Every structure is written in structure tokens, then in C-alpha cells.
Amino acid sequence: MLLSGSPFDFIYAFLGGLLSSFTPCVYPLIPISVGYIVGNAQNSKIKSFLLSLFYVTGIAITYSFLGILAVLTGRIFGEFSVNPLVNLISGVIILIFGLSMFDLFNFNFTLNLKLPTHRKRSYFLALLLGLISGLMISPCLTPILGAILTYLSTTKNIFYGGFLLLSFSYGMGLIFILIGTFGSGISGLPKSGKWMLAIKKICASIIVLIGAYFIYTAIRRF
């Protein structure tokens, strides 16, 4: 099993996921998701932690599958990673995703995520809800996920794609695990505001730079 790339790729993916959890897209979902976890943990920190972990693992499985699918799709069309035209197209797509996060145009969809509360505790149910939530959140994360998946489509390593999205998912889910475990501190969460828009622009800048790098690399290969 070869993951290829640099070990720092997975650290960057984790940090990228962590950063994305503080964007206006994901952050407002935290009280909803954590409300389900806390409501079914029976006042047990261990159960809260396990339910949170299973929930985030469900999201991670969903996104890892998307990463593997992106790699497999890329492999169908041959040697993408050495094709300058494909790199150019990928760079343009990533650049568009990044620019969309500056609100020049909108890729987001209306998202109403409501999780059931006060059901009988079930780790499998938490995992299942994570799987479903991953799909429901993904349209809202289109610019970030789209950029990552576009990049992965240019690679040929299934394990690399899967684990990169796994790292991203656990980075994004870390705040769910922490607040789900220590639910009493949820009231101390900062309110949505301009600071979230600043983080969103930081993510957008990173994606734009990645897209520009792809385009620059492609032009040099022509």
C-alpha cells in the first residue's frame, strides 16, 4: 500500500478541514449535530466521546469514498498527472471554486440539516447519521471539496485519495468531537460573525493559489 506524496499532505489536509469547520458553511451546524450527541449520551463523557467519534467517522467514510471515486474516475482516462491540458483544466476548475468563495458567484445550495434527538443511544445510528450528514453537508462545501476532488482526479493512487479526504474529514470533525464530548462548554462558542468570513477568505485564497499553481505548471509543460 503506497500513499505517495508527502506526509505533510495529510497534515495540510487535516488543518484545511479544521479551518473549514470555522467557515459560515459548517460552523452553524455544530449546535445541531452536537445537540443530537449530547441528547443521547446519558450524561456520560465516554459515551459522548464515542458518539461524537462515530458520527465524525461516518462523515469521514463518506468523504473518503468521494476521494477514492475521484481517483478512479481520473484513472479511467489515463495518465492525468502528466497531461498538461488536464492539469490546465483542473487548475481552472480549482481556481473557479476558490473565486466562488469570495462570493463572486455562488456554488452553495440551501442546506437544512435537522437531526433527531432523544432516541435510544446507538453508535451505529451515530455512524449512519454521519454518513448521511456528510452527503448533506457536501453541497455546502462544494468549493473546498470540489477543489480537493479535482486535484485527486489528477492522481492515480486510490489509498492516497482516500486517506487525504480522511485527514480532511477528521480535521473538520475535530470541533464536533471536542464539543460533543465536553457539551457543557457549547454555550461558550463564539457567535457567527465577521471572523468567520475572514477564515472563509483565507480558505479561498489557498484554493486560488493551488489553482494558479496547477495552471502555471501546465503552461510550463506545453
C-alpha atoms as one frame of an Amber mdcrd trajectory, in Angstrom:
protein
   0.000   0.000   0.000   1.630   3.227  -1.146   0.203   6.587  -0.099   2.622
   8.597  -2.256   3.065  12.326  -1.834   4.497  13.933   1.279   3.376  13.095
   4.835   2.791  16.830   5.162  -0.021  16.496   2.608  -2.129  14.755   5.238
  -1.243  17.338   7.870  -2.230  20.107   5.472  -5.469  18.280   4.671  -6.218
  17.923   8.393  -5.528  21.613   9.013  -7.609  22.512   5.956 -10.512  20.532
   7.373 -10.071  22.198  10.754 -10.082  25.607   9.108 -13.181  24.787   7.067
 -15.092  23.884  10.249 -14.990  27.578  11.180 -16.486  28.792   7.900 -20.079
  30.126   7.709 -20.983  26.895   5.939 -20.063  24.335   8.614 -19.916  26.261
  11.877 -23.698  26.868  12.245 -24.260  23.087  12.003 -22.259  22.367  15.158
 -25.047  23.057  17.698 -27.474  20.909  15.684 -25.154  17.920  15.410 -23.813
  18.210  18.944 -27.374  18.575  20.242 -28.106  15.076  18.952 -24.931  13.667
  20.508 -25.408  15.302  23.912 -29.096  14.397  23.937 -28.276  10.699  23.570
 -25.131  10.403  25.689 -26.934   9.941  29.026 -24.625  12.467  30.722 -21.590
  10.255  30.144 -18.404  11.843  28.825 -17.187   8.498  27.468 -20.449   7.881
  25.613 -20.392  11.478  24.348 -16.882  10.973  23.015 -17.737   7.656  21.342
 -20.939   9.000  19.792 -19.035  12.051  18.520 -16.253   9.843  17.150 -18.699
   7.520  15.377 -20.574  10.499  13.939 -17.402  12.109  12.547 -16.185   8.715
  11.312 -19.388   8.443   9.288 -18.616  11.798   7.648 -15.017  10.669   7.073
 -16.145   7.465   5.360 -18.403   9.449   3.025 -15.652  11.874   2.008 -13.019
   9.123   1.711 -15.325   7.336  -0.699 -15.589  10.542  -2.741 -11.790  10.777
  -2.784 -11.401   7.186  -3.980 -14.096   7.766  -6.597 -12.262  10.867  -7.847
  -9.038   8.866  -8.245 -10.808   6.002 -10.002 -12.556   8.431 -12.353  -9.226
  10.030 -13.191  -7.586   6.660 -13.849 -10.282   5.739 -16.367  -8.995   8.468
 -18.665  -5.324   7.536 -18.423  -2.186   9.369 -17.367  -3.798  12.510 -15.996
  -0.936  13.599 -13.783   1.463  14.118 -16.722  -1.032  15.638 -19.153  -0.596
  19.451 -19.250  -4.032  20.008 -20.788  -5.736  18.104 -17.976  -3.645  19.959
 -15.400  -4.670  23.241 -17.022  -8.364  22.315 -16.925  -8.032  21.129 -13.329
  -6.292  24.374 -12.384  -9.050  26.462 -13.952 -11.754  24.452 -12.150  -9.941
  24.779  -8.807  -9.460  28.497  -9.441 -13.181  28.898 -10.114 -14.020  27.092
  -6.866 -11.675  29.415  -4.989 -13.104  32.547  -6.555 -16.607  31.384  -5.686
 -15.645  31.543  -2.006 -15.030  35.271  -2.482 -18.768  35.441  -3.325 -18.107
  36.445  -6.932 -20.654  33.725  -7.749 -22.351  31.062  -5.695 -21.953  27.286
  -5.673 -23.710  26.735  -2.370 -27.082  25.073  -2.006 -29.761  25.601   0.605
 -28.990  23.292   3.496 -31.460  22.397   6.243 -29.930  19.731   8.447 -32.146
  18.542  11.284 -31.048  15.557  13.323 -33.421  13.551  15.516 -32.946  13.900
  19.266 -33.610  11.802  22.335 -33.563   8.490  20.537 -32.159   5.380  22.145
 -28.367   5.577  22.204 -26.830   3.776  19.255 -23.268   4.040  17.966 -24.388
   2.547  14.686 -27.064   5.242  14.385 -24.446   7.920  15.062 -22.268   6.416
  12.325 -25.227   6.291   9.949 -26.134   9.896  10.695 -22.516  10.841   9.978
 -22.682   9.096   6.611 -25.892  10.931   5.738 -24.679  14.265   7.143 -21.547
  14.015   5.034 -23.711  13.892   1.921 -25.970  16.687   3.153 -23.085  18.983
   4.067 -21.101  18.305   0.886 -23.131  20.675  -1.361 -22.381  23.472   1.095
 -18.680  22.570   0.957 -18.646  22.394  -2.835 -15.778  24.896  -3.382 -13.448
  23.184  -0.885 -14.393  19.579  -1.652 -14.567  20.295  -5.370 -11.028  21.666
  -5.350  -9.704  18.638  -3.444 -11.562  16.126  -5.605 -10.410  17.855  -8.793
  -6.832  17.589  -7.587  -7.271  13.926  -6.635  -8.665  13.160 -10.091  -5.232
  14.001 -11.476  -3.541  11.379  -9.272  -3.511   7.609  -9.698  -3.290   6.446
  -6.081  -6.514   5.208  -4.502  -5.075   4.989  -0.990  -3.658   8.494  -1.222
  -7.032   9.892  -2.281  -8.943   8.032   0.406  -6.589   8.934   3.248  -6.264
  12.559   2.156 -10.036  13.010   2.433  -9.980  11.011   5.684  -7.478  13.512
   7.124  -9.600  16.418   5.895 -12.735  14.910   7.440 -11.243  14.354  10.888
  -9.809  17.868  10.793 -13.262  19.239  10.047 -14.848  16.931  12.634 -12.407
  17.667  15.463 -14.541  20.506  16.770 -17.605  18.207  16.688 -15.731  15.651
  18.798 -14.447  18.205  21.312 -17.759  19.985  21.780 -19.713  16.726  21.659
 -17.546  15.299  24.444 -17.477  18.444  26.565 -21.012  19.523  25.741 -21.329
  21.786  28.729 -18.969  24.220  27.034 -21.152  24.630  23.963 -22.596  27.856
  25.386 -19.107  29.323  25.230 -18.890  29.054  21.465 -18.250  32.387  19.752
 -21.164  33.671  17.736 -21.134  33.771  13.969 -19.665  36.972  12.660 -17.056
  38.685  10.535 -14.297  36.429  11.891 -15.888  33.505  10.039 -15.903  35.475
   6.794 -12.188  36.155   7.312 -11.500  32.414   7.653 -13.599  31.770   4.565
 -11.417  34.215   2.599  -8.259  32.516   3.891  -9.575  29.170   2.596 -10.492
  30.853  -0.695  -7.008  32.331  -1.050  -5.387  28.933  -0.501  -7.615  27.304
  -3.129  -6.940  30.111  -5.611  -3.185  29.691  -5.105  -3.460  25.937  -5.692
  -5.434  26.549  -8.891  -2.886  29.115 -10.051  -0.064  26.650  -9.368  -1.789
  23.980 -11.480  -2.217  26.462 -14.338   1.394  27.655 -14.088   2.691  24.061
 -14.067   0.540  23.172 -17.070   1.715  26.168 -19.084   5.347  25.244 -18.428
   4.738  21.730 -19.783   3.211  22.867 -23.070
